[in-house]
Amino acid sequence: MVKLNRIYTKTGDDGTTGLGSGERRLKHDLRVEAYGTVDEANACVGLARLHTAEEFPEIDAMLARIQNDLFDLGADLATPDTGEKLEYEPLRIIDSQVGRIEADIDRLNQKLAPLRSFVLPGGSAASAALHLARTVARRAERHMVALAQRPDEAVTPAALKYINRVSDFLFVAARAVNDNGAKDVLWVPGKNR
């Protein structure tokens, strides 16, 4: 497991960082960008939880599981599958994690009124924070898809599914905390022309 004795090691002073495999990559490498953006999404989920902890305990518990899974996802991305044998079993996102978040989405979605327009982020602080987390998760997904398209890189299929479901979950949760959609702010096309 993880053991952090010192926070600064000075090994990154040259603009590189170490992957889980020990390989060094530039800090702007697409793989590093992908797991860094997953970390950013996780931080946004943490901020959203400041608004869900007391009033929405069921959603908050779901978000807590997602935060842990997002660390799993970061570990998955930080240890690319090169086909080489490692001294340890790398942590990978698995299909049961995708299935669980899908079940959470379905549970929350049952109570939501059907949408007749796109939703603008807002309505409540919790909803706005969840929408922010959603947009960062979508950016992480774009980086992961771009990474997976490279012939010399690998991203596990379950990891791609999972990050896609995270943003779906955050959208549904944002509506759920807005009185199950009753307080959603709807987009009115051309309203301010």
Secondary structure, 3 states (H helix, E strand, C coil): CCCCCCCCCCCCCCCEEECCCCCEEECCCHHHHHHHHHHHHHHHHHHHHHHHCCCCHHHHHHHHHHHHHHHHHHHHHHCCCCCCCCCCCCCCCCHHHHHHHHHHHHHHHCCCCCCCCCEECCCCHHHHHHHHHHHHHHHHHHHHHHHHCCCCCCCCHHHHHHHHHHHHHHHHHHHHCCCCCCCCEECCCCCCC
